[in-house]
C-alpha cells in the first residue's frame, strides 16, 4: 500500500521544481517571441513602399501588423 501511495503523491520538492520549470519556460518563450517580432519588424522596414502596399500594409502599420493588430477585414475598410 505504501508503494502505491508514494507513486500517487508527488513530494513538494517535485511540485516546486515543476512550477519553476513552467515559469522559466514561459519567460523564455516570451523572450523568443520578442526577438522574432523585432526581426519581422526590421525585415518589413527594409521593404520599399510598393512592396508593403502589395502586402497590404502601410509603413506606419508595420508594428501593428507584426503584433497581429491589423486583420484583413481592417484593410478592406481603409
Secondary structure per residue as TSV (DSSP state, phi and psi in degrees):
chain	resnum	aa	ss	phi	psi
A	1	X	-	360.0	-40.5
A	2	X	H	-68.0	-30.3
A	3	X	H	-67.8	-39.1
A	4	X	H	-67.5	-42.1
A	5	X	H	-64.5	-37.4
A	6	X	H	-66.7	-30.8
A	7	X	H	-80.1	-22.6
A	8	X	H	-83.8	-42.8
A	9	X	S	-95.3	121.5
A	10	X	-	-85.1	142.7
A	11	X	-	-66.3	155.4
A	12	X	H	-60.3	-31.5
A	13	X	H	-63.1	-42.6
A	14	X	H	-66.4	-39.0
A	15	X	H	-64.7	-41.1
A	16	X	H	-67.6	-39.3
A	17	X	H	-65.4	-39.6
A	18	X	H	-65.6	-40.7
A	19	X	H	-64.7	-41.2
A	20	X	H	-62.6	-42.6
A	21	X	H	-63.2	-38.8
A	22	X	H	-67.4	-41.6
A	23	X	H	-65.7	-44.4
A	24	X	H	-61.3	-43.3
A	25	X	H	-63.7	-41.7
A	26	X	H	-64.6	-41.3
A	27	X	H	-64.9	-44.2
A	28	X	H	-62.6	-41.9
A	29	X	H	-63.1	-39.7
A	30	X	H	-63.8	-41.9
A	31	X	H	-65.2	-42.2
A	32	X	H	-63.8	-42.9
A	33	X	H	-62.3	-38.1
A	34	X	H	-59.2	-48.8
A	35	X	H	-68.5	-33.0
A	36	X	H	-65.8	-42.9
A	37	X	H	-63.8	-43.2
A	38	X	H	-62.7	-38.7
A	39	X	H	-65.5	-42.2
A	40	X	H	-63.2	-41.9
A	41	X	H	-63.3	-44.9
A	42	X	H	-62.7	-39.8
A	43	X	H	-65.5	-43.6
A	44	X	H	-67.2	-34.5
A	45	X	H	-67.2	-23.7
A	46	X	H	-74.9	-19.7
A	47	X	S	-73.7	152.3
A	48	X	-	-81.6	169.7
A	49	X	H	-61.8	-34.1
A	50	X	H	-65.8	-43.0
A	51	X	H	-64.4	-40.8
A	52	X	H	-63.6	-40.2
A	53	X	H	-63.7	-37.3
A	54	X	H	-62.9	-36.8
A	55	X	H	-70.6	-31.6
A	56	X	T	108.5	18.1
A	57	X	-	-130.9	156.7
A	58	X	-	-97.3	165.5
A	59	X	G	-58.6	-35.5
A	60	X	G	-75.1	-9.1
A	61	X	G	-103.2	4.7
A	62	X	H	-58.7	-52.9
A	63	X	H	-64.0	-40.7
A	64	X	H	-63.8	-38.8
A	65	X	H	-66.0	-41.8
A	66	X	H	-65.5	-36.4
A	67	X	T	-80.4	-2.1
A	68	X	T	81.9	19.5
A	69	X	-	-88.4	-10.1
A	70	X	-	-113.5	125.0
A	71	X	-	-111.9	170.5
A	72	X	H	-63.1	-35.3
A	73	X	H	-67.3	-32.0
A	74	X	H	-64.6	-39.4
A	75	X	H	-69.0	-31.4
A	76	X	H	-67.8	-28.7
A	77	X	H	-77.8	-25.3
A	78	X	-	-93.4	360.0
